[in-house]
Amino acid sequence: MDSRPIGIFDSGVGGLTVVKEVMNSLAGESIVYFGDTARVPYGSKSKQTVTKFSAQIIRFLLTQDVKAIIIACNTVSSNSIEELREIFPNIPIVEVVGPGVHMALHTTKTGIIGVVGTHATIESNKYPELLLAKDSALKVYGKACPLFVPLVEDGWAERDVAYQVVKEYLRPLLEKNIDSLILGCTHYPMLTSTIKKVVGDQIELINPAEEAARQMGDILSKNDMTSDDYDPEYKFYVSDSEERFKEMAQIFLNKPIEHIATVPIEEY
Ligand code: DGL
C-alpha cells in the first residue's frame, strides 16, 4: 500500500488521454500531471532537446513525491526513454511505445500495421524497430501527421476539415492494406471518431495509453505499491496558460479541475 501519486507528463494537453485511462483503470491512485504547455510541440524538436526538457519535468515530478512515472508523450518515449532511464534509475518509468507495440502484436491478423505520430516519433523509427524485433515477418508503415495536433488543440477534431486532413494523411497507409493502426501520439485518440469515419470497421485503432495504464498497474501490484484511496487527489501543473489548459482538461476529463498551478520548469 502506497498512497503517493503517480506522475504523468506530456508536452501539453495530449497526455490527458493517458490520465483518463489511469483514472478509469487505476481508480484509487492519485495523479500529479505536468503538461509542458510553454514548450509544446516536442514533435518537431531534436532528441537532445526532448531529453533535456523531459529530464527537467521528471526532476520536478520527483519533488512532488511521485512513486512512479508514466511518460505519456510518444515523442519522448520513442526518442529519450533509454537516456531517461539511465538518468533516473531509481523510479519505475512506464512509457507508451512498448505498450503500443504489445497491443499491435495482439491485434494484427494480417501482420500489416500502420503507425501515425509526430515527425520526431516517425523519424525515430522506434515503433517499426520494436515490432520487427518481435516478428520480422511483419510489415510496418509509418506516417507523420503533424496537422492532427493543432486540430485537436483547437477543438476541431469533429469538423469536416479534420475529416479531410485525416483522409489525406491516411491514404498511403490504407493503400498498404493495414489491419491495425497505432495512434502513436497522445492527441490522436481524441480524433478517434473522425479516424473511424475514414478507416471504417476493418482497421483496429490502437491506443497505447490503455496498455500503459495496465502496465503501471502491474508494476505497482508487484511492488506492493498500489493505492485504493476512495478519494484520490488529482493535481495538474503546466509551464504556461493555466486557464486554457484547465478549460480543455475539464471538457476532456469531464470533471472539475480543482488544483492547477504554473511551474517555472526551466529551473529544474
Ligand atoms: N505529445 C506529443 C506526442 O505524443 C504530441 C505533441 C507534440 O508534438 O508535442 O508525440
Residues whose N, C-alpha, C, O or C-beta is under 5 A from the ligand:
A	BS01	DGL	D10 S11 G14 V40 P41 Y42 G43 S44 A72 C73 N74 T75 T118 V149 G184 C185 T186
